[in-house]
Amino acid sequence: MASLTSPRTPRTPRATRGRRRSSVLLLLGPFFFLFAFTYLGPILYAFGLSLFRERFDGIGWDGPEKVFAGFDNYSRALTDSEFLTGVGRVLLYGLIYVPLLIALASVFALLLDSAVTAFRKTWQTVLFLPHIVPGLIASIVWLYLYTPGLSPVIDGLEVLGWEVDFLHGATVLFSLVNIAVWSNLGFNVVLIFVALQAIPRSTIEAARLDGAGEARIGLRVKLPQVLPAMMVATLFTIIGSLQLFTEPYILQASGNSSVSSTWTPNMLSYTAAFQSNDYHYAATVSVLVAVLAGVLSFTVTKISNRRALR
């Protein structure tokens, strides 16, 4: 008796490829939509805003008129001493903050992963807790610890004969680095520690059998295998350092520090937008910061890829 059901027709390679493409688009579609809506859209809007400026005609009774300015705002920013000085400060801040944070995170992650560390879960929690504190609250707490007459830290240093002004001069830069390291160390420790946990234990045991100590295993065996995680942490830290705003803004708002309202590019953009109502120049500064972040991110990614290929 012949079968009433016809044999299933095999899918052609073209149909299979089309089905796979549809599945990929379905899975990645929400990500690309959110990426365009929350990242590309604002940047394009800011770029469009930066190409205009406001002009008053006559005595200004009719209000400002928006006129096309081309790249005049960019020429203004690139010759603005406040913007250039702010970029220099942020880069100097990054040169101190990024290596220090990654080095400390690597050391703590290695200690947590080593056999000599007891109470690992407790230390993980202690290191990660500061990251839970919002940056605004952390800045206020450290402002209290930096303020003479209020800070027990300063009182203790004065007893020892040390007079340190954390809020003025060159010291304020290191004060901001300290706040950022305290706030973000735990996240980077966890990131590198998770990568360390993925290393095969047989590799580490083999190194121990060869007579290597914990320090040598950490430097020669573990760290080379978690370089991708360290580069990701470095990339995130660089982008975060270029966006420096909350910590210096809190110090500036207190009125007790030498930090000005244009101390960083983001603070300059904020001041231009909400105090001078110059939204076009504020957008210009924001676009330049985004370009700088993109260039540094691309550079770090290229360096990371080259090391991975070796």
Residue pairs with C-beta under 8 A, 6 or more apart in sequence:
11 19
43 287
43 290
46 283
46 286
46 287
46 290
47 283
47 287
49 279
49 280
49 283
50 73
50 74
50 280
50 281
50 283
50 284
50 287
51 68
51 69
51 70
51 71
51 73
52 66
52 67
52 68
52 69
52 280
53 66
53 67
53 69
53 72
53 73
53 280
53 281
54 64
54 65
54 66
54 67
54 278
54 280
55 64
55 65
55 66
55 67
56 63
56 64
56 65
57 65
69 280
73 280
73 281
73 283
73 284
74 284
74 288
76 281
76 284
77 83
77 281
77 284
77 285
77 288
78 84
78 288
82 262
82 268
83 262
83 265
83 268
83 285
83 288
86 262
86 263
86 264
86 265
86 267
86 268
87 265
87 292
89 173
89 263
89 264
90 241
90 242
90 244
90 264
90 265
92 173
93 173
93 176
93 177
93 241
93 244
94 238
94 241
94 242
96 173
96 174
96 177
97 177
97 180
97 181
97 237
97 241
98 234
98 237
98 238
98 241
100 177
100 181
101 180
101 181
101 184
101 185
101 188
101 237
102 188
102 230
102 233
102 234
102 237
104 181
104 185
105 185
105 188
105 189
105 191
105 192
105 233
106 192
106 223
106 230
108 127
108 185
108 189
109 189
109 192
109 193
109 196
109 226
110 196
110 218
110 222
110 223
111 117
111 123
112 120
112 123
112 124
112 189
112 193
113 193
113 196
113 197
113 218
113 222
114 214
114 218
115 214
116 214
117 123
124 189
124 190
124 193
127 185
127 186
127 189
127 190
128 186
128 187
128 189
128 190
129 186
130 138
130 182
130 183
130 185
130 186
131 183
131 184
131 185
131 186
131 187
133 141
133 183
135 183
135 246
135 247
136 246
136 250
138 179
138 182
138 183
139 179
139 246
139 247
139 249
139 250
139 251
140 250
142 175
142 178
142 179
142 182
142 247
143 250
143 251
143 254
143 256
144 150
144 151
145 151
145 152
145 153
145 154
146 154
146 166
146 167
146 175
146 251
147 154
147 167
147 254
147 256
148 154
148 165
154 164
154 166
157 163
157 164
164 171
165 171
166 172
166 175
167 175
167 251
167 256
167 257
167 258
167 259
168 257
168 258
169 258
172 251
172 257
172 258
172 259
175 251
176 244
176 247
176 248
176 251
179 247
180 240
180 241
180 244
180 247
184 237
184 240
188 233
188 236
188 237
191 229
191 232
191 233
192 226
192 229
192 230
192 233
194 229
195 225
195 226
195 228
195 229
195 230
196 222
196 226
199 221
199 222
199 225
199 226
203 221
203 225
204 217
204 221
204 222
207 216
207 217
207 220
207 221
208 217
212 220
212 221
223 230
227 304
227 307
227 308
228 304
228 308
231 300
231 301
231 303
231 304
231 307
234 300
235 297
235 300
235 301
235 304
238 293
238 296
238 297
238 300
239 293
239 296
239 297
242 265
242 289
242 292
242 293
242 296
243 266
243 289
243 293
244 264
244 266
245 264
245 266
245 267
245 270
248 259
248 263
248 264
248 267
249 267
249 270
251 257
251 259
252 259
252 260
252 261
252 263
252 267
260 267
261 267
261 268
261 271
261 275
262 268
262 271
265 285
265 288
265 289
266 285
266 286
266 289
268 285
269 282
269 283
269 285
269 286
269 289
270 282
272 278
272 279
272 281
272 282
272 285
273 279
273 282
